[in-house]
């Protein structure tokens, strides 16, 4: 079963140190993993300056960039098309 590891780094201006959270996304295919990542992490936090979310594995991150570059995937998963 495909899975991707996600790291979330949060740091507000009043925090002395950043907070890290690690999640694992598992689904039947990598495309489903990317959909979950986009909806739950990437799109949700795109305007949060204090939050940085990234896929830990470089090979999966590169596949996600390729998946994300297809406008149909972006629109189908709820991306703002304005």
FIKOLZA-1660 file (N, C-alpha, C; in steps of 0.1 Angstrom, whole numbers, plus 5000, padded with zeros to 4 digits):
% residues 82
   i   px   py   pz ch aa at
   1 5009 4988 5000  A  X  N
   1 5000 5000 5000  A  X CA
   1 5009 5012 5000  A  X  C
   2 5007 5021 4990  A  X  N
   2 5015 5033 4990  A  X CA
   2 5013 5042 5002  A  X  C
   3 5024 5049 5006  A  X  N
   3 5023 5059 5017  A  X CA
   3 5033 5070 5015  A  X  C
   4 5030 5081 5020  A  X  N
   4 5039 5093 5020  A  X CA
   4 5040 5098 5034  A  X  C
   5 5051 5103 5038  A  X  N
   5 5054 5109 5051  A  X CA
   5 5054 5124 5050  A  X  C
   6 5047 5130 5059  A  X  N
   6 5045 5145 5058  A  X CA
   6 5050 5151 5071  A  X  C
   7 5057 5162 5069  A  X  N
   7 5062 5170 5081  A  X CA
   7 5055 5183 5081  A  X  C
   8 5050 5187 5092  A  X  N
   8 5044 5200 5094  A  X CA
   8 5052 5208 5104  A  X  C
   9 5057 5220 5100  A  X  N
   9 5065 5228 5109  A  X CA
   9 5056 5241 5112  A  X  C
  10 5054 5244 5125  A  X  N
  10 5046 5255 5129  A  X CA
  10 5055 5264 5138  A  X  C
  11 5055 5277 5135  A  X  N
  11 5062 5287 5144  A  X CA
  11 5056 5300 5142  A  X  C
  12 5049 5305 5152  A  X  N
  12 5044 5318 5153  A  X CA
  12 5055 5328 5158  A  X  C
  13 5053 5341 5156  A  X  N
  13 5063 5350 5161  A  X CA
  13 5066 5350 5176  A  X  C
  14 5056 5345 5183  A  X  N
  14 5058 5345 5198  A  X CA
  14 5064 5332 5203  A  X  C
  15 5065 5322 5194  A  X  N
  15 5071 5309 5198  A  X CA
  15 5086 5310 5198  A  X  C
  16 5092 5304 5208  A  X  N
  16 5107 5304 5209  A  X CA
  16 5113 5294 5199  A  X  C
  17 5106 5283 5197  A  X  N
  17 5111 5273 5188  A  X CA
  17 5099 5267 5180  A  X  C
  18 5102 5262 5168  A  X  N
  18 5091 5256 5160  A  X CA
  18 5086 5243 5166  A  X  C
  19 5074 5240 5162  A  X  N
  19 5068 5227 5166  A  X CA
  19 5067 5219 5154  A  X  C
  20 5071 5206 5155  A  X  N
  20 5070 5197 5143  A  X CA
  20 5060 5186 5146  A  X  C
  21 5053 5182 5135  A  X  N
  21 5043 5171 5136  A  X CA
  21 5046 5163 5124  A  X  C
  22 5045 5150 5126  A  X  N
  22 5048 5141 5115  A  X CA
  22 5035 5132 5113  A  X  C
  23 5031 5130 5100  A  X  N
  23 5019 5123 5096  A  X CA
  23 5023 5113 5085  A  X  C
  24 5016 5102 5084  A  X  N
  24 5017 5093 5074  A  X CA
  24 5004 5092 5066  A  X  C
  25 5004 5093 5053  A  X  N
  25 4992 5092 5045  A  X CA
  25 4993 5079 5037  A  X  C
  26 4983 5070 5039  A  X  N
  26 4983 5058 5032  A  X CA
  26 4970 5057 5024  A  X  C
  27 4971 5052 5012  A  X  N
  27 4959 5050 5003  A  X CA
  27 4962 5039 4993  A  X  C
  28 4952 5036 4985  A  X  N
  28 4954 5025 4975  A  X CA
  28 4964 5028 4964  A  X  C
  29 4965 5041 4960  A  X  N
  29 4974 5045 4950  A  X CA
  29 4981 5058 4955  A  X  C
  30 4992 5061 4948  A  X  N
  30 4999 5074 4951  A  X CA
  30 4990 5086 4947  A  X  C
  31 4982 5085 4937  A  X  N
  31 4973 5095 4933  A  X CA
  31 4963 5099 4944  A  X  C
  32 4958 5088 4951  A  X  N
  32 4949 5090 4962  A  X CA
  32 4957 5097 4974  A  X  C
  33 4969 5093 4976  A  X  N
  33 4977 5099 4986  A  X CA
  33 4979 5114 4984  A  X  C
  34 4982 5117 4971  A  X  N
  34 4984 5131 4967  A  X CA
  34 4971 5139 4969  A  X  C
  35 4960 5133 4966  A  X  N
  35 4947 5140 4968  A  X CA
  35 4945 5143 4983  A  X  C
  36 4947 5133 4991  A  X  N
  36 4946 5135 5006  A  X CA
  36 4955 5146 5011  A  X  C
  37 4968 5145 5006  A  X  N
  37 4978 5155 5010  A  X CA
  37 4974 5169 5006  A  X  C
  38 4969 5170 4993  A  X  N
  38 4965 5183 4988  A  X CA
  38 4953 5189 4997  A  X  C
  39 4943 5181 4999  A  X  N
  39 4931 5185 5006  A  X CA
  39 4934 5188 5021  A  X  C
  40 4941 5179 5028  A  X  N
  40 4943 5180 5042  A  X CA
  40 4954 5189 5046  A  X  C
  41 4964 5191 5038  A  X  N
  41 4976 5198 5042  A  X CA
  41 4980 5210 5033  A  X  C
  42 4982 5207 5020  A  X  N
  42 4987 5217 5011  A  X CA
  42 4977 5229 5009  A  X  C
  43 4965 5225 5005  A  X  N
  43 4955 5236 5002  A  X CA
  43 4950 5242 5014  A  X  C
  44 4949 5235 5025  A  X  N
  44 4944 5240 5037  A  X CA
  44 4953 5251 5044  A  X  C
  45 4966 5249 5042  A  X  N
  45 4976 5258 5048  A  X CA
  45 4982 5268 5039  A  X  C
  46 4977 5269 5026  A  X  N
  46 4984 5278 5017  A  X CA
  46 4985 5292 5020  A  X  C
  47 4977 5297 5029  A  X  N
  47 4977 5311 5033  A  X CA
  47 4982 5313 5047  A  X  C
  48 4987 5302 5054  A  X  N
  48 4992 5303 5067  A  X CA
  48 5007 5305 5067  A  X  C
  49 5011 5317 5070  A  X  N
  49 5026 5320 5070  A  X CA
  49 5033 5313 5081  A  X  C
  50 5027 5309 5091  A  X  N
  50 5034 5303 5102  A  X CA
  50 5035 5288 5101  A  X  C
  51 5029 5282 5090  A  X  N
  51 5029 5268 5088  A  X CA
  51 5036 5264 5075  A  X  C
  52 5045 5254 5076  A  X  N
  52 5052 5249 5065  A  X CA
  52 5049 5234 5064  A  X  C
  53 5044 5229 5053  A  X  N
  53 5041 5215 5052  A  X CA
  53 5049 5210 5040  A  X  C
  54 5055 5198 5042  A  X  N
  54 5062 5192 5030  A  X CA
  54 5062 5177 5031  A  X  C
  55 5063 5171 5019  A  X  N
  55 5065 5157 5018  A  X CA
  55 5080 5154 5021  A  X  C
  56 5083 5144 5030  A  X  N
  56 5096 5142 5034  A  X CA
  56 5105 5135 5023  A  X  C
  57 5099 5125 5016  A  X  N
  57 5107 5118 5006  A  X CA
  57 5108 5126 4994  A  X  C
  58 5120 5128 4989  A  X  N
  58 5122 5136 4977  A  X CA
  58 5116 5130 4965  A  X  C
  59 5116 5117 4963  A  X  N
  59 5110 5111 4951  A  X CA
  59 5095 5113 4951  A  X  C
  60 5089 5112 4963  A  X  N
  60 5074 5114 4963  A  X CA
  60 5071 5129 4961  A  X  C
  61 5079 5137 4967  A  X  N
  61 5077 5152 4965  A  X CA
  61 5078 5156 4950  A  X  C
  62 5087 5150 4943  A  X  N
  62 5088 5152 4928  A  X CA
  62 5076 5147 4921  A  X  C
  63 5071 5135 4925  A  X  N
  63 5059 5130 4918  A  X CA
  63 5047 5139 4922  A  X  C
  64 5046 5144 4934  A  X  N
  64 5035 5153 4938  A  X CA
  64 5036 5166 4929  A  X  C
  65 5047 5171 4927  A  X  N
  65 5048 5184 4919  A  X CA
  65 5043 5181 4905  A  X  C
  66 5046 5169 4899  A  X  N
  66 5042 5166 4886  A  X CA
  66 5026 5164 4886  A  X  C
  67 5021 5157 4897  A  X  N
  67 5006 5155 4898  A  X CA
  67 5000 5169 4900  A  X  C
  68 5005 5178 4908  A  X  N
  68 4999 5191 4911  A  X CA
  68 4999 5200 4899  A  X  C
  69 5009 5198 4890  A  X  N
  69 5010 5207 4878  A  X CA
  69 4998 5205 4868  A  X  C
  70 4991 5194 4869  A  X  N
  70 4980 5191 4861  A  X CA
  70 4968 5199 4867  A  X  C
  71 4963 5209 4860  A  X  N
  71 4952 5217 4865  A  X CA
  71 4939 5209 4868  A  X  C
  72 4937 5198 4861  A  X  N
  72 4925 5190 4863  A  X CA
  72 4926 5184 4877  A  X  C
  73 4938 5179 4882  A  X  N
  73 4939 5174 4895  A  X CA
  73 4936 5185 4906  A  X  C
  74 4942 5197 4903  A  X  N
  74 4940 5208 4912  A  X CA
  74 4925 5212 4914  A  X  C
  75 4918 5213 4903  A  X  N
  75 4904 5216 4903  A  X CA
  75 4896 5205 4909  A  X  C
  76 4898 5193 4905  A  X  N
  76 4890 5182 4910  A  X CA
  76 4891 5180 4925  A  X  C
  77 4902 5184 4931  A  X  N
  77 4904 5183 4946  A  X CA
  77 4900 5195 4954  A  X  C
  78 4894 5205 4947  A  X  N
  78 4889 5216 4954  A  X CA
  78 4898 5228 4955  A  X  C
  79 4908 5229 4946  A  X  N
  79 4917 5241 4945  A  X CA
  79 4909 5253 4940  A  X  C
  80 4913 5264 4945  A  X  N
  80 4906 5277 4941  A  X CA
  80 4911 5281 4927  A  X  C
  81 4901 5281 4918  A  X  N
  81 4905 5284 4904  A  X CA
  81 4903 5298 4900  A  X  C
  82 4902 5307 4909  A  X  N
  82 4900 5322 4906  A  X CA
  82 4913 5327 4900  A  X  C
% end
